[in-house]
């Protein structure tokens, strides 16, 4: 790449000399007219934070500039940087309520749905397929639909806990089918993700540092003891059909396997099936092999007065419903606090209580009043994640300048402002797409669930004859194996998404879940979805090489990209450089930066090479 040989020293000088300051621009301390409920809630949270700062003898950070706020709120709500046009329009707007109006518009956009799905996909370990369970496309699209409709979080989780049916029929069943045949592992993830209960080691022994015992864990698991999420009988039948079928050649065997897997994967009740203590159970409070009676964990002695504990365990077929009622109840002291704490961290970079997977010891929480207020607001908005986030983004605390990443071992963080942090892999990818194609990236949605639903065999009993006849019938109707790169359609039908130099313009939420190991997203830290919340924002050599010489740079630096077209339309080199700064960094260059680049362009540096410099800057990758 010529820029490496000719202008790489210029780029280094520019980056080193300027530092790409994170505090460029006009400071605005706005008091915007907000919706009354959101305004009051935001004010309450701000008051709690200010009190905590005063107690710690600390000051809040200065208000963010319009440039800082705009780029931050775009990345936090819709998962991408604003386009040059969007940035120019916001900066030109002089109205007092422009920040609150922008928050409302972003929360109502498709980008919000896409970005929140990315977060949940990491949290819930969503993969396109799990072992030999078949594809999870119906589950994924169901979850996206829940987000788009702003379904209360309590209802969404309740449906996942109580779902029945096959993988191609029931969206919420995909959650329990994520861990086929491993109900204890699934429960450990459930309690950790939704209730921030650190229980994983209690599967095998009493927790060494928390109050959880192995008996507690098994008593909770007993609520799911009557279901089956992996049928070995169906698996053996499926393998036999695939191996012996003469109606399919080797290429079409993939279709047959995909078809059979989604019919074999099912959440179903097994009458008479009950959980038993393991044969190596070593504690005196139960015998090995003894049937476990379902019982809920109590967080404190006060729980005996808690209405969420008023459940009925007398009907085995209703146990999951009783568990789900308890877990998602507004009276459960953990449920609202856990999701509120998670969303706070998503906006600020640090949770009110760290880590988000463990609320067992609240004595270590720096500002317990803040955590309690967040949980109360989550209940007040009836678990509307969108309304809760509207409050967060409208706080003065969120709209202050960012702090350097603190060392929590050296002391508590009191939230004088958000924390400076690197973009997630999905934010980087979707920001690249915004540079290349702009707002239209939200118009392309993955449509695989509809095709997968065609695979469902109406008969509940799958015999070799039924399966083969159904598969042949589907094949004659033109139904083919479902692949990720196909079925990307414009919302409401129409042409597939555009390509720039062979690069498909589709958001991270619309690609493979997760992408292949060599993909840009994985290189930048996308989780492999083996464990919950496992994405990374750590840097590395592969990222540097991909930024400097990868296909992505060719795309955003090409004359077909939106950012380059926006800049090329300007008349003078100075205006062109400013346009690229606005597109990549959401601000204008400093006089020193502008002068350096103007001199470089006078010596032959191209606009495409300027885009390379900006894309490879530290500032581009950070949410400030």
PyMOL commands that set and color helices and strands:
alter all, ss='L'
color gray80, all
select helices_A, chain A and resi 2-6+8-18+36-55+66-77+84-92+98-107+110-123+137-148+153-162+173-179+183-195+200-203+214-224+232-244+253-264+301-305+307-309+316-327+335-348+362-364+368-380+385-393+408-410+425-443+449-453+464-476+508-510+520-523+541-549+551-556+562-568+573-585+591-602+607-615+618-621
alter helices_A, ss='H'
color red, helices_A
select strands_A, chain A and resi 165-166+227-228+266-269+421-422+444-446+488-490+499-500+503-504+622-623
alter strands_A, ss='S'
color yellow, strands_A
deselect
rebuild
show_as cartoon
